[in-house]
Amino acid sequence: MVVTPNTIQMVGGDKVVVNKDGVSYNDDLHPLTFQKTQNSLTGSLHDAQINWSVSFYPAGSTDFVINGEKQAPSSKNLIVFWKSGMSTIMFFEKE
C-alpha cells in the first residue's frame, strides 16, 4: 500500500485507489459515503458490482469491529479495506 497526503493506493493485484473523489477500482471511480463512529471513519460504496469499504482506526480505537465482532484496541493506526464477493478483508498497520 502506498499512502500520500491525497491518496491511498493498494499495489499488486487489483488497482484500488482511495482519494477525495471516492474509490477507484480498476479505473472505475465510485463516490464513497463517509460515516464517523466514535474514533473511526468509514467510507462505503454500495452501488457497484463489487462493493467496498475503507475504515480508518487510530491507535487505541475502541470501536474496531471485524465481521460483527468487537476487537481489542490496536496499538497502531489501522486502515482496513473490505471487498464484497468473497468478503475479503485487508488490514494495513502503520509501522
Secondary structure, DSSP 8 states (H G I E B T S, - for coil): -EE-SSEEEE-SSS-EEEETTEEEETTEEE--EEEEETTEEEEEE-SSSS-EEEEEE-TT-S--EETTEE----SS-EEEEEETTTTEEEEEE--
